[in-house]
Amino acid sequence: MNTFLLEAPINTIFKMQVVSDSMSPFLRIGDWVVVRKNHIFEVQEGDVIAFVSPNLDLDSPIVHRVVAKTGTERIVLRTKGDNVDLIDSQKITTANYIGVVIKKESRLRTFFQKFFL
């Protein structure tokens, strides 16, 4: 799955479900995020992004907030979960960057839309 996400064309839209509370309270387990594949140089500090961790063997991408952006020729992003004290150890480059979160949907809103609207 991750290879497909990494190799998708620019402006491809993905919908992913949150599987961790590392971004709580902004994102909670069961919430959905809509991610747009874009160029890494477009990312700004404070953006929430999706990426594949080169350090972890995970099936799901990680969704965290960008806390630092360095470089001009070779962009490197540093991220952190809102509900985590430490900055993530992995550095995000074009090799493991997926895209930026452009929308979030709460799990309760999705549930109510499905069953009551």
N, CA and C atoms as a LAMMPS dump frame, in Angstrom:
ITEM: TIMESTEP
0
ITEM: NUMBER OF ATOMS
351
ITEM: BOX BOUNDS ff ff ff
-5.0000000000000000e+02 5.0000000000000000e+02
-5.0000000000000000e+02 5.0000000000000000e+02
-5.0000000000000000e+02 5.0000000000000000e+02
ITEM: ATOMS id mol type element x y z
1 1 1 N 0.821 -1.195 0
2 1 2 C 0 0 0
3 1 3 C 0.86 1.251 0
4 2 1 N 1.905 1.301 0.808
5 2 2 C 2.714 2.502 0.94
6 2 3 C 3.439 2.859 -0.342
7 3 1 N 3.859 1.88 -1.136
8 3 2 C 4.526 2.162 -2.398
9 3 3 C 3.588 2.918 -3.327
10 4 1 N 2.34 2.506 -3.384
11 4 2 C 1.342 3.185 -4.199
12 4 3 C 1.203 4.641 -3.763
13 5 1 N 1.131 4.87 -2.459
14 5 2 C 0.97 6.229 -1.947
15 5 3 C 2.181 7.095 -2.273
16 6 1 N 3.355 6.536 -2.138
17 6 2 C 4.585 7.295 -2.395
18 6 3 C 4.764 7.628 -3.868
19 7 1 N 4.299 6.759 -4.747
20 7 2 C 4.51 6.931 -6.181
21 7 3 C 3.327 7.569 -6.91
22 8 1 N 2.297 7.946 -6.183
23 8 2 C 1.11 8.541 -6.806
24 8 3 C 1.446 9.884 -7.446
25 9 1 N 0.732 10.23 -8.511
26 9 2 C 0.965 11.53 -9.163
27 9 3 C 0.581 12.701 -8.257
28 10 1 N 1.193 13.846 -8.504
29 10 2 C 0.86 15.065 -7.769
30 10 3 C -0.627 15.356 -7.929
31 11 1 N -1.247 15.844 -6.868
32 11 2 C -2.67 16.193 -6.761
33 11 3 C -3.588 14.983 -6.59
34 12 1 N -3.027 13.79 -6.45
35 12 2 C -3.855 12.632 -6.119
36 12 3 C -4.418 12.841 -4.713
37 13 1 N -5.667 12.452 -4.523
38 13 2 C -6.334 12.598 -3.224
39 13 3 C -6.5 11.217 -2.603
40 14 1 N -6.163 11.118 -1.322
41 14 2 C -6.316 9.875 -0.561
42 14 3 C -7.191 10.149 0.652
43 15 1 N -7.894 9.139 1.112
44 15 2 C -8.628 9.231 2.365
45 15 3 C -8.072 8.146 3.28
46 16 1 N -7.657 8.543 4.482
47 16 2 C -7.039 7.603 5.42
48 16 3 C -7.722 7.707 6.776
49 17 1 N -7.79 6.574 7.454
50 17 2 C -8.362 6.567 8.797
51 17 3 C -7.251 6.659 9.836
52 18 1 N -7.487 7.468 10.855
53 18 2 C -6.525 7.654 11.939
54 18 3 C -6.553 6.421 12.838
55 19 1 N -5.372 5.859 13.13
56 19 2 C -5.288 4.629 13.921
57 19 3 C -4.518 4.822 15.219
58 20 1 N -4.168 6.068 15.541
59 20 2 C -3.384 6.346 16.742
60 20 3 C -3.893 7.636 17.372
61 21 1 N -3.641 7.798 18.665
62 21 2 C -4.044 9.035 19.333
63 21 3 C -2.896 10.044 19.43
64 22 1 N -1.85 9.858 18.63
65 22 2 C -0.683 10.738 18.715
66 22 3 C -0.99 12.179 18.302
67 23 1 N -2.082 12.409 17.576
68 23 2 C -2.449 13.769 17.159
69 23 3 C -3.663 14.305 17.927
70 24 1 N -4.039 13.629 18.997
71 24 2 C -5.17 14.065 19.815
72 24 3 C -4.821 15.389 20.497
73 25 1 N -5.725 16.308 20.645
74 25 2 C -7.156 16.217 20.343
75 25 3 C -7.529 16.62 18.913
76 26 1 N -6.56 17.079 18.111
77 26 2 C -6.864 17.49 16.74
78 26 3 C -7.432 16.334 15.927
79 27 1 N -6.812 15.168 16.025
80 27 2 C -7.296 13.957 15.356
81 27 3 C -7.408 12.854 16.393
82 28 1 N -8.476 12.096 16.315
83 28 2 C -8.693 10.994 17.253
84 28 3 C -8.79 9.676 16.48
85 29 1 N -8.563 8.586 17.179
86 29 2 C -8.672 7.269 16.56
87 29 3 C -10.056 7.131 15.93
88 30 1 N -10.081 6.699 14.704
89 30 2 C -11.345 6.527 13.983
90 30 3 C -11.701 7.699 13.085
91 31 1 N -11.084 8.87 13.312
92 31 2 C -11.314 10.006 12.42
93 31 3 C -10.739 9.686 11.036
94 32 1 N -11.176 10.434 10.052
95 32 2 C -10.662 10.291 8.688
96 32 3 C -9.961 11.571 8.282
97 33 1 N -8.899 11.447 7.503
98 33 2 C -8.226 12.611 6.936
99 33 3 C -8.177 12.457 5.423
100 34 1 N -8.296 13.582 4.744
101 34 2 C -8.147 13.628 3.302
102 34 3 C -6.772 14.236 3.038
103 35 1 N -5.965 13.513 2.284
104 35 2 C -4.583 13.909 2.024
105 35 3 C -4.417 14.172 0.531
106 36 1 N -3.749 15.283 0.204
107 36 2 C -3.453 15.605 -1.197
108 36 3 C -1.953 15.453 -1.424
109 37 1 N -1.605 14.658 -2.407
110 37 2 C -0.2 14.506 -2.794
111 37 3 C 0.255 15.83 -3.395
112 38 1 N 1.31 16.401 -2.823
113 38 2 C 1.862 17.641 -3.353
114 38 3 C 3.384 17.575 -3.281
115 39 1 N 4.035 18.625 -3.741
116 39 2 C 5.498 18.683 -3.678
117 39 3 C 5.919 19.024 -2.255
118 40 1 N 6.966 18.379 -1.775
119 40 2 C 7.421 18.599 -0.408
120 40 3 C 7.83 20.046 -0.168
121 41 1 N 8.297 20.75 -1.202
122 41 2 C 8.717 22.137 -1.002
123 41 3 C 7.535 23.07 -0.715
124 42 1 N 6.296 22.617 -0.967
125 42 2 C 5.104 23.416 -0.669
126 42 3 C 4.723 23.37 0.809
127 43 1 N 5.244 22.41 1.54
128 43 2 C 4.864 22.206 2.94
129 43 3 C 5.421 23.338 3.801
130 44 1 N 4.611 23.776 4.765
131 44 2 C 5.007 24.817 5.71
132 44 3 C 4.991 24.265 7.133
133 45 1 N 5.779 24.877 8.012
134 45 2 C 5.713 24.511 9.424
135 45 3 C 4.28 24.72 9.904
136 46 1 N 3.775 23.761 10.661
137 46 2 C 2.397 23.797 11.149
138 46 3 C 1.45 22.939 10.33
139 47 1 N 1.815 22.608 9.079
140 47 2 C 0.979 21.724 8.267
141 47 3 C 0.949 20.325 8.876
142 48 1 N -0.153 19.636 8.69
143 48 2 C -0.256 18.23 9.079
144 48 3 C -0.05 17.417 7.804
145 49 1 N 0.882 16.466 7.871
146 49 2 C 1.25 15.701 6.682
147 49 3 C 1.14 14.203 6.943
148 50 1 N 1.129 13.448 5.858
149 50 2 C 1.178 11.982 5.923
150 50 3 C 2.506 11.538 5.335
151 51 1 N 3.112 10.546 5.975
152 51 2 C 4.4 10.038 5.504
153 51 3 C 4.565 8.59 5.934
154 52 1 N 5.513 7.942 5.309
155 52 2 C 5.882 6.576 5.653
156 52 3 C 7.142 6.662 6.508
157 53 1 N 7.166 5.949 7.595
158 53 2 C 8.343 5.98 8.465
159 53 3 C 9.401 5.001 7.976
160 54 1 N 10.599 5.497 7.685
161 54 2 C 11.674 4.585 7.284
162 54 3 C 12.204 3.777 8.475
163 55 1 N 11.892 4.227 9.685
164 55 2 C 12.405 3.568 10.9
165 55 3 C 11.46 2.528 11.475
166 56 1 N 10.218 2.553 11.058
167 56 2 C 9.214 1.662 11.631
168 56 3 C 8.598 0.799 10.542
169 57 1 N 8.256 -0.421 10.886
170 57 2 C 7.612 -1.325 9.944
171 57 3 C 6.103 -1.243 10.17
172 58 1 N 5.483 -0.234 9.58
173 58 2 C 4.055 -0.005 9.771
174 58 3 C 3.321 -0.163 8.451
175 59 1 N 2.094 -0.702 8.525
176 59 2 C 1.256 -0.806 7.341
177 59 3 C 0.594 0.525 7.01
178 60 1 N 0.332 1.323 8.048
179 60 2 C -0.357 2.597 7.855
180 60 3 C 0.627 3.755 7.856
181 61 1 N 0.365 4.747 7.021
182 61 2 C 1.192 5.953 7.072
183 61 3 C 1.015 6.659 8.417
184 62 1 N 1.952 7.507 8.744
185 62 2 C 1.883 8.323 9.956
186 62 3 C 1.368 9.697 9.558
187 63 1 N 0.52 10.278 10.394
188 63 2 C -0.003 11.625 10.181
189 63 3 C 0.424 12.466 11.378
190 64 1 N 1.358 13.399 11.152
191 64 2 C 1.874 14.269 12.209
192 64 3 C 2.035 15.686 11.687
193 65 1 N 2.264 16.607 12.624
194 65 2 C 2.425 18.025 12.301
195 65 3 C 3.894 18.36 12.032
196 66 1 N 4.135 19.194 11.028
197 66 2 C 5.489 19.645 10.709
198 66 3 C 5.907 20.708 11.728
199 67 1 N 7.055 20.47 12.388
200 67 2 C 7.571 21.43 13.369
201 67 3 C 8.834 22.126 12.883
202 68 1 N 9.45 21.618 11.834
203 68 2 C 10.645 22.261 11.272
204 68 3 C 10.802 21.86 9.815
205 69 1 N 11.314 22.818 9.029
206 69 2 C 11.586 22.573 7.608
207 69 3 C 12.952 23.178 7.313
208 70 1 N 13.861 22.361 6.782
209 70 2 C 15.2 22.846 6.463
210 70 3 C 15.564 22.468 5.028
211 71 1 N 16.556 23.173 4.505
212 71 2 C 17.058 22.866 3.172
213 71 3 C 16.374 23.677 2.095
214 72 1 N 17.066 23.809 0.98
215 72 2 C 16.491 24.476 -0.192
216 72 3 C 16.52 23.546 -1.394
217 73 1 N 17.64 22.884 -1.605
218 73 2 C 17.744 21.901 -2.687
219 73 3 C 17.138 20.563 -2.27
220 74 1 N 17.437 20.152 -1.063
221 74 2 C 16.921 18.892 -0.505
222 74 3 C 16.151 19.222 0.77
223 75 1 N 14.836 19.267 0.66
224 75 2 C 13.985 19.626 1.792
225 75 3 C 13.958 18.476 2.8
226 76 1 N 14.08 18.816 4.075
227 76 2 C 13.954 17.852 5.166
228 76 3 C 12.93 18.41 6.152
229 77 1 N 11.931 17.596 6.467
230 77 2 C 10.901 17.984 7.42
231 77 3 C 11.083 17.218 8.722
232 78 1 N 10.802 17.876 9.825
233 78 2 C 10.753 17.213 11.135
234 78 3 C 9.318 17.327 11.627
235 79 1 N 8.823 16.266 12.227
236 79 2 C 7.42 16.212 12.627
237 79 3 C 7.272 15.81 14.088
238 80 1 N 6.047 15.986 14.573
239 80 2 C 5.725 15.633 15.948
240 80 3 C 4.222 15.447 16.047
241 81 1 N 3.792 14.469 16.805
242 81 2 C 2.382 14.324 17.117
243 81 3 C 1.984 15.383 18.135
244 82 1 N 0.789 15.934 18.008
245 82 2 C 0.326 16.959 18.948
246 82 3 C 0.253 16.425 20.377
247 83 1 N 0.041 15.126 20.525
248 83 2 C -0.13 14.5 21.839
249 83 3 C 1.152 13.803 22.309
250 84 1 N 2.287 14.167 21.713
251 84 2 C 3.571 13.539 22.025
252 84 3 C 4.549 14.639 22.412
253 85 1 N 5.386 14.376 23.414
254 85 2 C 6.326 15.392 23.895
255 85 3 C 7.553 15.567 23.006
256 86 1 N 7.998 14.504 22.368
257 86 2 C 9.25 14.546 21.617
258 86 3 C 9.021 14.68 20.112
259 87 1 N 9.978 15.326 19.449
260 87 2 C 9.976 15.387 17.983
261 87 3 C 10.299 13.996 17.456
262 88 1 N 9.644 13.593 16.375
263 88 2 C 9.884 12.274 15.779
264 88 3 C 11.352 12.13 15.385
265 89 1 N 11.89 10.932 15.552
266 89 2 C 13.301 10.689 15.23
267 89 3 C 13.548 10.665 13.719
268 90 1 N 12.563 10.233 12.938
269 90 2 C 12.771 10.129 11.496
270 90 3 C 12.677 11.491 10.825
271 91 1 N 13.484 11.652 9.787
272 91 2 C 13.454 12.857 8.965
273 91 3 C 12.653 12.55 7.717
274 92 1 N 11.804 13.494 7.325
275 92 2 C 10.933 13.287 6.174
276 92 3 C 11.557 13.976 4.964
277 93 1 N 11.736 13.204 3.902
278 93 2 C 12.251 13.72 2.637
279 93 3 C 11.284 13.284 1.534
280 94 1 N 11.616 13.609 0.3
281 94 2 C 10.746 13.188 -0.806
282 94 3 C 10.613 11.666 -0.87
283 95 1 N 11.577 10.943 -0.331
284 95 2 C 11.552 9.475 -0.391
285 95 3 C 10.441 8.865 0.453
286 96 1 N 10.015 9.549 1.522
287 96 2 C 8.986 8.966 2.383
288 96 3 C 7.805 9.906 2.637
289 97 1 N 7.734 10.999 1.904
290 97 2 C 6.643 11.973 2.035
291 97 3 C 5.469 11.576 1.147
292 98 1 N 4.264 11.612 1.706
293 98 2 C 3.052 11.291 0.926
294 98 3 C 2.305 12.549 0.519
295 99 1 N 1.896 13.366 1.492
296 99 2 C 1.129 14.562 1.148
297 99 3 C 0.648 15.304 2.368
298 100 1 N -0.12 16.357 2.123
299 100 2 C -0.6 17.245 3.18
300 100 3 C -2.079 16.969 3.455
301 101 1 N -2.453 17.033 4.724
302 101 2 C -3.852 16.855 5.109
303 101 3 C -4.611 18.123 4.732
304 102 1 N -5.674 17.957 3.944
305 102 2 C -6.46 19.107 3.504
306 102 3 C -7.842 19.145 4.154
307 103 1 N -8.216 18.049 4.824
308 103 2 C -9.531 17.996 5.463
309 103 3 C -9.524 16.899 6.503
310 104 1 N -10.267 17.095 7.569
311 104 2 C -10.457 16.027 8.551
312 104 3 C -11.95 15.83 8.773
313 105 1 N -12.323 14.596 9.043
314 105 2 C -13.712 14.254 9.335
315 105 3 C -13.731 13.457 10.618
316 106 1 N -14.531 13.913 11.58
317 106 2 C -14.584 13.189 12.847
318 106 3 C -15.332 11.876 12.656
319 107 1 N -14.965 10.894 13.448
320 107 2 C -15.622 9.583 13.352
321 107 3 C -17.098 9.692 13.69
322 108 1 N -17.468 10.574 14.613
323 108 2 C -18.878 10.719 14.981
324 108 3 C -19.675 11.354 13.847
325 109 1 N -19.098 12.346 13.185
326 109 2 C -19.785 12.964 12.059
327 109 3 C -20.008 11.95 10.946
328 110 1 N -19 11.154 10.659
329 110 2 C -19.115 10.119 9.631
330 110 3 C -20.196 9.115 10.015
331 111 1 N -20.239 8.715 11.282
332 111 2 C -21.233 7.768 11.771
333 111 3 C -22.643 8.339 11.606
334 112 1 N -22.845 9.586 12.03
335 112 2 C -24.169 10.188 11.941
336 112 3 C -24.596 10.386 10.492
337 113 1 N -23.669 10.761 9.622
338 113 2 C -24.013 10.928 8.207
339 113 3 C -24.432 9.59 7.602
340 114 1 N -23.766 8.534 8.003
341 114 2 C -24.054 7.231 7.44
342 114 3 C -25.393 6.686 7.894
343 115 1 N -25.719 6.886 9.158
344 115 2 C -26.907 6.24 9.714
345 115 3 C -28.107 7.153 9.942
346 116 1 N -27.898 8.463 9.983
347 116 2 C -29.011 9.325 10.356
348 116 3 C -29.319 10.435 9.355
349 117 1 N -28.533 10.564 8.303
350 117 2 C -28.822 11.641 7.336
351 117 3 C -29.274 11.071 6.016
